[in-house]
Amino acid sequence: MEKVVHLLRTRPSADRAALGAALAGAVAGLVDLGCSDVAVHVADDTVGIAGPMPCGDGELPLRAAVSAWVPAHDLVAPAEVLAELERRFGLSGLEEKTRRGATP
């Protein structure tokens, strides 16, 4: 087993609610790839303190982290996990269910 963690940085003006919805919807796709214990952490706009990772000059702020355990790098490559996250970006969980023919 190997743990894969992707840190996502976005512009401060980005819609973080949409980011959170897209990442939450990606959990099923990551599980389908063979990942387990998928965790999604998104910055909370209502918290008035700075995040845990300060930005350097010119860096975009950290907005989310997605982690998952994969069976082995040769069975589920980190690139596959990243591709699933990219595929799901901007797609809600309900839209994904509809595409798969599942009842929302």
C-alpha atoms as an extended CHARMM CRD file, in Angstrom:
* protein
*
       104  EXT
         1         1  MET       CA              0.0000000000        0.0000000000        0.0000000000  PROA      1               0.0000000000
         2         2  GLU       CA              1.1070000000        3.5260000000       -0.7730000000  PROA      2               0.0000000000
         3         3  LYS       CA             -0.4500000000        6.8330000000        0.1880000000  PROA      3               0.0000000000
         4         4  VAL       CA             -0.8470000000        9.4510000000       -2.5090000000  PROA      4               0.0000000000
         5         5  VAL       CA             -1.4970000000       13.0620000000       -1.4770000000  PROA      5               0.0000000000
         6         6  HSD       CA             -2.2970000000       15.8240000000       -3.9700000000  PROA      6               0.0000000000
         7         7  LEU       CA             -2.2090000000       19.4420000000       -2.8340000000  PROA      7               0.0000000000
         8         8  LEU       CA             -4.3190000000       21.8160000000       -4.8960000000  PROA      8               0.0000000000
         9         9  ARG       CA             -3.6440000000       25.5160000000       -5.1850000000  PROA      9               0.0000000000
        10        10  THR       CA             -6.1280000000       27.9330000000       -6.7400000000  PROA      10              0.0000000000
        11        11  ARG       CA             -6.5260000000       31.6470000000       -7.1410000000  PROA      11              0.0000000000
        12        12  PRO       CA             -8.1140000000       33.4190000000       -4.1540000000  PROA      12              0.0000000000
        13        13  SER       CA            -11.0330000000       34.3850000000       -6.4080000000  PROA      13              0.0000000000
        14        14  ALA       CA            -11.8040000000       30.7480000000       -7.3230000000  PROA      14              0.0000000000
        15        15  ASP       CA            -15.1610000000       29.3290000000       -6.2400000000  PROA      15              0.0000000000
        16        16  ARG       CA            -14.1350000000       27.0860000000       -3.3560000000  PROA      16              0.0000000000
        17        17  ALA       CA            -17.6380000000       25.6720000000       -2.9130000000  PROA      17              0.0000000000
        18        18  ALA       CA            -17.4890000000       24.3760000000       -6.4960000000  PROA      18              0.0000000000
        19        19  LEU       CA            -13.9980000000       22.9970000000       -5.8660000000  PROA      19              0.0000000000
        20        20  GLY       CA            -15.2270000000       21.1860000000       -2.7630000000  PROA      20              0.0000000000
        21        21  ALA       CA            -18.2220000000       19.7240000000       -4.6020000000  PROA      21              0.0000000000
        22        22  ALA       CA            -16.0570000000       18.5210000000       -7.4880000000  PROA      22              0.0000000000
        23        23  LEU       CA            -13.5220000000       16.9020000000       -5.1810000000  PROA      23              0.0000000000
        24        24  ALA       CA            -16.1790000000       15.2560000000       -3.0290000000  PROA      24              0.0000000000
        25        25  GLY       CA            -17.7160000000       13.8450000000       -6.1910000000  PROA      25              0.0000000000
        26        26  ALA       CA            -14.3340000000       12.3990000000       -7.2210000000  PROA      26              0.0000000000
        27        27  VAL       CA            -14.2930000000        9.9820000000       -4.2810000000  PROA      27              0.0000000000
        28        28  ALA       CA            -16.3510000000        7.3280000000       -6.1210000000  PROA      28              0.0000000000
        29        29  GLY       CA            -14.0530000000        7.4930000000       -9.1390000000  PROA      29              0.0000000000
        30        30  LEU       CA            -10.9730000000        7.0720000000       -6.9620000000  PROA      30              0.0000000000
        31        31  VAL       CA            -12.5330000000        4.0960000000       -5.1920000000  PROA      31              0.0000000000
        32        32  ASP       CA            -13.3230000000        2.5980000000       -8.6280000000  PROA      32              0.0000000000
        33        33  LEU       CA             -9.5890000000        2.8730000000       -9.4030000000  PROA      33              0.0000000000
        34        34  GLY       CA             -8.8330000000        0.7350000000       -6.3480000000  PROA      34              0.0000000000
        35        35  CYS       CA             -8.0440000000        3.5220000000       -3.8820000000  PROA      35              0.0000000000
        36        36  SER       CA             -9.1310000000        3.2180000000       -0.2630000000  PROA      36              0.0000000000
        37        37  ASP       CA             -9.5060000000        5.6180000000        2.6590000000  PROA      37              0.0000000000
        38        38  VAL       CA             -9.9400000000        8.5880000000        0.3400000000  PROA      38              0.0000000000
        39        39  ALA       CA             -9.9210000000       11.8940000000        2.2310000000  PROA      39              0.0000000000
        40        40  VAL       CA            -10.8200000000       15.3120000000        0.8480000000  PROA      40              0.0000000000
        41        41  HSD       CA             -9.9410000000       18.4730000000        2.7870000000  PROA      41              0.0000000000
        42        42  VAL       CA            -11.0340000000       21.8660000000        1.4370000000  PROA      42              0.0000000000
        43        43  ALA       CA            -10.2260000000       25.2900000000        2.9060000000  PROA      43              0.0000000000
        44        44  ASP       CA            -13.1600000000       26.7910000000        4.7930000000  PROA      44              0.0000000000
        45        45  ASP       CA            -13.9240000000       30.3910000000        3.8170000000  PROA      45              0.0000000000
        46        46  THR       CA            -15.7010000000       31.0510000000        7.1080000000  PROA      46              0.0000000000
        47        47  VAL       CA            -12.5740000000       30.4570000000        9.2020000000  PROA      47              0.0000000000
        48        48  GLY       CA            -10.7880000000       33.7190000000        9.8540000000  PROA      48              0.0000000000
        49        49  ILE       CA             -7.2840000000       32.3260000000       10.2640000000  PROA      49              0.0000000000
        50        50  ALA       CA             -4.6140000000       31.6660000000        7.6970000000  PROA      50              0.0000000000
        51        51  GLY       CA             -4.1800000000       28.1720000000        6.3550000000  PROA      51              0.0000000000
        52        52  PRO       CA             -1.5100000000       25.7380000000        7.5220000000  PROA      52              0.0000000000
        53        53  MET       CA              0.7930000000       26.3870000000        4.5690000000  PROA      53              0.0000000000
        54        54  PRO       CA              1.6710000000       30.0380000000        4.0210000000  PROA      54              0.0000000000
        55        55  CYS       CA              2.3100000000       31.0190000000        0.4280000000  PROA      55              0.0000000000
        56        56  GLY       CA              5.6220000000       32.2270000000       -0.8070000000  PROA      56              0.0000000000
        57        57  ASP       CA              5.8440000000       35.2410000000       -3.0850000000  PROA      57              0.0000000000
        58        58  GLY       CA              3.8030000000       34.6220000000       -6.2130000000  PROA      58              0.0000000000
        59        59  GLU       CA              2.4890000000       31.2060000000       -5.1520000000  PROA      59              0.0000000000
        60        60  LEU       CA             -1.1860000000       30.4060000000       -5.2700000000  PROA      60              0.0000000000
        61        61  PRO       CA             -2.7270000000       29.5860000000       -1.8720000000  PROA      61              0.0000000000
        62        62  LEU       CA             -3.3250000000       26.0030000000       -0.8560000000  PROA      62              0.0000000000
        63        63  ARG       CA             -7.0700000000       25.3570000000       -1.1310000000  PROA      63              0.0000000000
        64        64  ALA       CA             -7.4670000000       21.6000000000       -0.8450000000  PROA      64              0.0000000000
        65        65  ALA       CA             -5.7420000000       18.2980000000       -0.2130000000  PROA      65              0.0000000000
        66        66  VAL       CA             -6.8660000000       14.9040000000       -1.4700000000  PROA      66              0.0000000000
        67        67  SER       CA             -5.2790000000       11.7530000000       -0.0890000000  PROA      67              0.0000000000
        68        68  ALA       CA             -5.8660000000        8.1060000000       -0.8640000000  PROA      68              0.0000000000
        69        69  TRP       CA             -4.2240000000        4.7580000000       -0.2870000000  PROA      69              0.0000000000
        70        70  VAL       CA             -3.4420000000        2.8500000000       -3.4830000000  PROA      70              0.0000000000
        71        71  PRO       CA             -2.6650000000       -0.8820000000       -3.5470000000  PROA      71              0.0000000000
        72        72  ALA       CA              0.7240000000       -0.3270000000       -5.2030000000  PROA      72              0.0000000000
        73        73  HSD       CA              2.2000000000        2.1800000000       -7.6150000000  PROA      73              0.0000000000
        74        74  ASP       CA              2.2160000000       -0.4350000000      -10.3620000000  PROA      74              0.0000000000
        75        75  LEU       CA             -1.5210000000       -1.1980000000       -9.9150000000  PROA      75              0.0000000000
        76        76  VAL       CA             -2.8610000000        2.3490000000       -9.5010000000  PROA      76              0.0000000000
        77        77  ALA       CA             -0.3630000000        4.9660000000      -10.5450000000  PROA      77              0.0000000000
        78        78  PRO       CA             -0.4650000000        8.3940000000       -8.8910000000  PROA      78              0.0000000000
        79        79  ALA       CA             -0.9630000000        9.7760000000      -12.4140000000  PROA      79              0.0000000000
        80        80  GLU       CA             -4.2590000000        7.8470000000      -12.6390000000  PROA      80              0.0000000000
        81        81  VAL       CA             -5.4150000000        9.4250000000       -9.3810000000  PROA      81              0.0000000000
        82        82  LEU       CA             -4.5180000000       12.8780000000      -10.6680000000  PROA      82              0.0000000000
        83        83  ALA       CA             -6.2480000000       12.1740000000      -14.0120000000  PROA      83              0.0000000000
        84        84  GLU       CA             -9.4340000000       11.2150000000      -12.1400000000  PROA      84              0.0000000000
        85        85  LEU       CA             -9.3040000000       14.4520000000      -10.1350000000  PROA      85              0.0000000000
        86        86  GLU       CA             -8.7800000000       16.4750000000      -13.3180000000  PROA      86              0.0000000000
        87        87  ARG       CA            -11.6050000000       14.6110000000      -15.0870000000  PROA      87              0.0000000000
        88        88  ARG       CA            -13.9840000000       15.4060000000      -12.2350000000  PROA      88              0.0000000000
        89        89  PHE       CA            -13.0440000000       19.0730000000      -11.7730000000  PROA      89              0.0000000000
        90        90  GLY       CA            -16.1880000000       21.1850000000      -12.1410000000  PROA      90              0.0000000000
        91        91  LEU       CA            -18.5260000000       18.1630000000      -12.2070000000  PROA      91              0.0000000000
        92        92  SER       CA            -20.8980000000       17.7000000000       -9.2990000000  PROA      92              0.0000000000
        93        93  GLY       CA            -21.6310000000       14.3420000000       -7.7070000000  PROA      93              0.0000000000
        94        94  LEU       CA            -25.2170000000       14.4370000000       -8.9990000000  PROA      94              0.0000000000
        95        95  GLU       CA            -24.0350000000       15.0460000000      -12.5580000000  PROA      95              0.0000000000
        96        96  GLU       CA            -21.6400000000       12.0920000000      -12.2780000000  PROA      96              0.0000000000
        97        97  LYS       CA            -24.4220000000        9.8130000000      -10.9880000000  PROA      97              0.0000000000
        98        98  THR       CA            -26.6250000000       10.8590000000      -13.8980000000  PROA      98              0.0000000000
        99        99  ARG       CA            -23.8510000000       10.0830000000      -16.3970000000  PROA      99              0.0000000000
       100       100  ARG       CA            -23.4190000000        6.6100000000      -14.9020000000  PROA      100             0.0000000000
       101       101  GLY       CA            -27.1810000000        6.0340000000      -15.0570000000  PROA      101             0.0000000000
       102       102  ALA       CA            -27.5250000000        5.8800000000      -11.2710000000  PROA      102             0.0000000000
       103       103  THR       CA            -30.5020000000        7.4030000000       -9.4990000000  PROA      103             0.0000000000
       104       104  PRO       CA            -29.5080000000       10.5890000000       -7.6320000000  PROA      104             0.0000000000
